[in-house]
Amino acid sequence: MKFIVSSSSLLKHLQQISGVINANTVLPILEDFLFEIEDKKLSVVATDLETVMRVQMDVESKVNGKVCIPAKILLDTLKNIAEQPLTFNIDKNFSVEITSDNGKYKVMGENPDNFPKEPSADDTTGFNMTSGSLLTAINKTLFAVSGDDLRPAMTGVYFELTKDYVQFVATDAHRLVRYKRTDTKASKVDSFIVPKKPLNLLKNALPDNEDELTISYNSNHLFVQHGSTQMICRLIDARFPDYKVVIPADNPYKLIVSKADFQGALRRVNVFSNKSTNQVALNISGSELQLAAQDIDFSFEGNERMNCQYDGEDLQIAFNAKFLIEMLNAADTDDVKMELSTPTKAGLIKPTEQGEGEDLLMLVMPLMLNN
């Protein structure tokens, strides 16, 4: 089997899917890319048994065939070769010889029959959304996903489909993000949980544009197709917590504050907070917001004040500053609105204006004030 391919184009395609491969795998074959050639089209597949990614590209070849090539050495080789056509020669013992303009490189491939088979797309239900919409949804929710493997349902993003909208929810029990798109609709009411790793991979592989994506799912897997790139991942088999009960229906106090100023103040004051809690207390009265943090063990203390618009009774409430900073990143407006009620009830954060067809709501649990 022999084929000719552009070195930079091959590298670009391999880098899109190389994130699937784990550093320490159970099976040595999982450290390989599967190369398949059919009718002058090359498909390259990477898998970790949970997630499969496939890319397709055109190559020059006269015969069909397949081979497994170790991923790390192939990527390291391509990164150091200038743009040029490379010729791959594979013999019947799966030995791979790569010829460039002025070099020859040999690597031992493996039998492609040992490569895990990818899940088949049986009984799938599908819906379409633009690449940019899915990318935005991932960016606005992924940071709030839990890293606690003891609660598997929270280690992914919950996709909630209805005939009127599609909603994405992530929570780690301390904060919650709900992002709704009314410009994307599904054919039936359904829901599933997608793990963090494949969403991270999609984040790097998808363009932020209006390209139409084909998204389909069955009881075990999610299938996402964009042009010549395809991703399949196993869904989390768990029940997502009933998040609607924790969203307060009535938070009467409204605080509007400049996002950049608030983030800057939180970053500066957080330096002086206790490192295990990142607790920053907010004192709100009239049009002034005071931020205070202290670490009693080291006698550290930080205070700042800033202007705000506030409608409500004077309030002192404490939050994890790191959480607030991350959540403010998800709001795309210059100002953000916080809705609060008492020092022990969850606070809501929203952008002051929502994009067309979008609705973003973020919730953060307060910390106990240690007066």
C-alpha positions in Angstrom: 0.0 0.0 0.0 1.4 3.4 -0.9 0.0 7.0 -0.8 1.3 10.6 -1.2 0.0 13.3 1.1 0.9 17.0 2.0 2.9 17.0 5.2 1.3 20.2 6.7 -2.2 19.1 5.7 -1.7 15.7 7.4 -0.3 17.3 10.5 -3.2 19.7 10.7 -5.8 16.9 10.5 -3.9 14.7 13.0 -3.6 17.5 15.5 -7.4 17.9 15.4 -7.9 14.3 16.7 -4.7 13.6 18.6 -6.3 14.9 21.9 -8.3 11.7 22.1 -5.3 9.6 22.7 -4.4 9.1 26.4 -0.9 9.2 27.6 -1.1 5.9 29.5 -3.4 3.5 27.7 -4.4 0.0 28.7 -3.9 -1.3 25.2 -0.8 -0.4 23.2 -2.9 -0.2 20.0 -4.8 2.8 21.5 -1.5 4.8 21.1 -1.9 4.5 17.3 -3.8 6.3 14.6 -5.8 4.0 12.2 -5.1 5.0 8.6 -7.7 3.8 6.1 -7.6 4.5 2.4 -10.6 4.1 0.2 -11.0 5.6 -3.3 -8.2 8.2 -2.8 -9.7 9.3 0.5 -7.7 8.9 3.7 -9.6 8.5 7.0 -7.6 8.7 10.2 -9.2 7.5 13.4 -8.1 7.9 17.1 -9.9 6.4 20.0 -9.6 5.9 23.8 -12.6 3.4 23.8 -14.9 6.1 25.1 -14.5 8.7 22.4 -13.7 8.2 18.7 -12.6 11.0 16.4 -12.3 10.6 12.6 -11.0 13.0 10.0 -11.0 12.6 6.2 -8.7 14.1 3.6 -7.8 13.6 -0.1 -4.5 11.7 -1.0 -2.9 10.3 -4.0 -3.1 6.6 -4.0 -3.8 3.7 -6.4 -4.8 1.0 -3.9 -7.0 0.8 -0.9 -5.8 -0.5 2.5 -5.3 0.2 6.2 -2.6 0.3 8.8 -2.1 1.5 12.4 0.8 4.0 12.9 2.1 5.0 16.4 0.7 8.5 17.0 3.5 10.2 19.0 6.4 9.4 16.7 4.3 10.4 13.6 3.3 13.7 15.1 6.9 14.5 16.2 8.1 13.7 12.7 5.5 15.9 10.9 6.1 18.8 13.3 9.7 19.0 12.1 9.2 18.6 8.4 8.6 21.6 6.2 5.6 21.7 3.9 6.2 19.1 1.1 4.6 15.9 -0.3 5.4 12.8 1.7 5.3 9.3 0.3 4.1 6.5 2.7 5.0 3.0 1.8 3.5 0.2 3.8 4.6 -3.5 3.3 2.7 -6.6 4.3 4.3 -6.7 7.7 2.9 -3.2 8.4 6.3 -1.6 8.3 5.9 2.1 7.4 8.5 3.9 5.3 8.0 7.7 5.0 10.0 9.4 2.2 10.5 13.2 2.1 12.5 15.4 -0.4 15.7 14.6 1.4 15.1 11.9 4.0 13.7 8.5 4.7 12.1 7.5 8.0 11.0 4.0 9.1 8.5 3.1 11.8 6.9 -0.2 12.7 3.1 -0.1 12.3 0.6 -2.5 13.7 -2.1 -4.8 12.4 -5.3 -2.6 11.8 -7.6 -5.6 12.5 -6.7 -5.2 16.2 -7.9 -1.6 16.3 -11.2 -1.2 18.2 -14.3 -1.0 16.1 -16.3 2.2 16.4 -19.9 2.2 17.7 -22.5 2.0 14.9 -25.1 4.7 14.6 -28.2 2.6 15.1 -31.6 4.0 16.1 -30.4 7.5 16.3 -32.4 10.7 16.6 -30.9 13.8 15.2 -31.1 17.6 15.3 -29.1 20.4 13.6 -27.4 23.4 15.0 -24.7 25.7 13.8 -21.1 25.1 14.8 -20.8 28.5 16.5 -23.9 27.9 18.6 -22.5 24.6 19.9 -19.1 26.1 20.5 -20.7 29.0 22.5 -22.8 26.5 24.5 -19.7 24.4 25.4 -17.7 27.5 26.3 -20.4 28.9 28.6 -21.0 25.6 30.5 -17.9 23.5 30.5 -16.1 25.4 33.3 -18.9 24.5 35.8 -18.7 20.8 35.2 -17.7 18.8 38.3 -14.4 16.9 38.5 -15.8 14.6 41.2 -15.9 11.0 39.8 -18.1 9.9 42.8 -20.9 11.9 41.2 -20.7 10.8 37.6 -23.9 12.7 36.5 -22.2 16.0 37.3 -19.0 15.2 35.3 -20.6 16.2 32.0 -22.9 18.7 30.4 -26.6 18.0 30.4 -28.3 18.4 27.0 -32.0 19.1 27.4 -33.9 18.9 24.1 -37.5 20.2 23.5 -39.5 21.2 20.4 -39.0 24.9 21.3 -35.4 25.1 22.4 -32.2 23.2 23.3 -30.7 23.8 26.8 -27.3 23.0 28.2 -26.8 22.7 32.0 -23.6 22.1 34.0 -23.2 22.1 37.8 -20.7 21.0 40.4 -23.1 21.6 43.4 -21.5 24.9 44.2 -22.5 26.7 41.0 -24.7 26.1 38.1 -24.9 27.3 34.5 -28.0 27.0 32.3 -27.6 28.1 28.7 -30.7 28.0 26.4 -30.9 28.4 22.6 -34.3 29.1 21.2 -33.0 29.1 17.6 -32.2 25.4 17.8 -35.0 22.9 18.2 -35.3 19.1 18.5 -37.9 16.8 17.0 -38.8 15.4 20.4 -38.3 16.0 24.2 -35.2 14.2 25.3 -32.1 14.5 27.4 -28.6 13.1 27.9 -25.2 13.8 29.5 -22.1 14.4 27.5 -18.7 13.9 29.2 -16.2 16.7 29.6 -13.4 15.3 27.4 -15.2 14.9 24.1 -16.7 18.5 24.6 -13.1 19.8 25.1 -12.1 18.0 21.9 -15.0 19.5 20.0 -14.1 23.0 21.4 -10.7 22.7 19.6 -12.0 21.1 16.4 -15.1 23.2 15.6 -14.9 26.5 13.8 -16.8 29.5 15.3 -19.1 30.1 12.2 -22.5 29.3 10.8 -21.5 25.9 9.4 -24.4 23.4 10.0 -23.6 20.5 12.3 -25.3 17.2 12.3 -25.8 16.0 15.8 -27.4 12.6 16.5 -27.7 10.3 19.5 -29.0 7.0 20.7 -29.3 5.5 24.2 -25.5 5.1 24.5 -23.6 7.4 22.2 -23.5 10.9 20.7 -22.5 11.5 17.1 -21.3 14.9 15.9 -20.4 15.5 12.2 -18.8 18.6 10.8 -17.6 18.4 7.2 -15.0 15.8 7.1 -14.6 15.6 10.9 -16.7 13.2 13.0 -16.8 12.6 16.7 -18.5 9.7 18.6 -18.6 9.6 22.3 -20.2 7.4 25.0 -22.8 9.2 27.0 -22.7 9.2 30.8 -25.2 6.6 32.1 -26.5 8.5 35.1 -29.4 10.7 36.2 -28.8 14.4 36.2 -29.9 16.1 39.4 -33.1 18.0 39.4 -31.4 21.4 38.9 -34.7 23.4 38.6 -35.4 23.2 42.3 -32.2 25.0 43.3 -32.9 28.1 41.0 -34.5 30.7 43.3 -37.8 32.0 41.8 -37.6 35.3 43.5 -34.4 37.2 44.2 -35.6 40.8 44.8 -32.3 42.7 45.2 -30.7 43.7 41.9 -27.0 44.7 41.5 -25.6 46.0 38.3 -21.8 46.3 38.0 -19.1 46.7 35.4 -17.9 43.2 34.5 -14.2 44.2 33.9 -14.0 46.3 37.0 -15.7 43.6 39.2 -13.4 40.9 37.8 -10.3 43.0 38.4 -11.3 43.8 41.9 -12.1 40.1 42.7 -8.7 39.1 41.3 -6.8 41.6 43.4 -8.7 41.0 46.6 -8.7 37.2 46.2 -4.9 37.3 46.5 -5.5 37.9 50.2 -8.2 35.3 50.8 -8.0 31.9 52.4 -6.6 29.6 49.7 -8.9 26.7 50.5 -12.2 28.7 50.2 -11.2 31.8 48.1 -13.8 33.6 50.2 -14.5 37.2 49.3 -17.3 39.1 51.2 -19.4 41.6 49.3 -20.9 44.5 51.3 -23.5 46.3 49.2 -25.2 49.5 50.3 -26.5 52.3 48.1 -24.3 52.7 45.0 -21.2 51.3 46.6 -19.9 47.7 46.6 -17.1 46.8 49.0 -15.1 43.6 48.6 -13.1 42.2 51.5 -11.0 39.1 51.9 -8.8 37.8 54.7 -6.6 34.9 55.6 -6.5 34.8 59.4 -3.6 32.2 59.4 -1.2 34.6 57.7 -2.8 37.9 58.8 -3.5 38.8 55.2 -6.2 41.3 54.4 -7.5 42.9 51.2 -10.3 45.5 50.8 -11.6 47.4 47.8 -14.6 49.5 46.9 -16.2 50.2 43.6 -19.3 51.9 42.2 -22.4 49.9 41.3 -26.1 50.3 40.8 -28.1 48.6 43.5 -31.7 48.2 44.2 -32.4 46.5 47.5 -31.7 46.5 51.2 -28.1 46.6 52.5 -26.6 43.2 52.2 -23.4 41.4 53.2 -22.8 38.1 51.4 -19.7 36.0 50.7 -18.8 34.0 47.6 -15.9 31.9 46.2 -14.0 34.6 44.2 -12.5 32.0 41.8 -16.0 30.9 40.9 -17.3 34.4 40.3 -14.3 35.3 38.1 -15.0 32.2 35.9 -18.7 32.9 35.7 -18.2 36.5 34.7 -16.1 35.3 31.8 -19.2 33.6 30.4 -21.1 36.8 30.2 -20.5 38.7 27.0 -21.8 42.1 28.1 -19.9 45.1 29.6 -22.1 45.1 32.6 -23.5 42.1 34.6 -26.6 41.8 36.8 -26.6 39.9 40.1 -29.9 39.0 41.7 -29.7 38.4 45.4 -31.9 37.9 48.4 -30.3 36.8 51.7 -26.7 35.9 52.7 -27.6 32.2 52.7 -29.6 32.0 49.4 -28.0 31.4 46.0 -27.2 34.4 43.9 -28.0 34.6 40.2 -25.7 36.2 37.6 -26.9 37.2 34.2 -25.6 39.4 31.3 -27.5 42.7 31.2 -28.5 41.9 27.6 -29.0 38.5 26.1 -28.0 37.7 22.5 -30.7 36.8 20.0 -32.1 33.3 20.6 -29.9 33.0 23.7 -30.6 32.9 27.4 -27.8 32.5 30.0 -28.4 32.1 33.7 -25.7 31.3 36.2 -26.2 30.5 39.9 -23.6 30.5 42.6 -24.0 29.3 46.2 -22.9 31.7 49.0 -20.2 30.8 51.6 -20.8 31.1 55.3 -19.7 34.5 56.5 -17.1 34.2 59.3 -17.6 37.4 61.2 
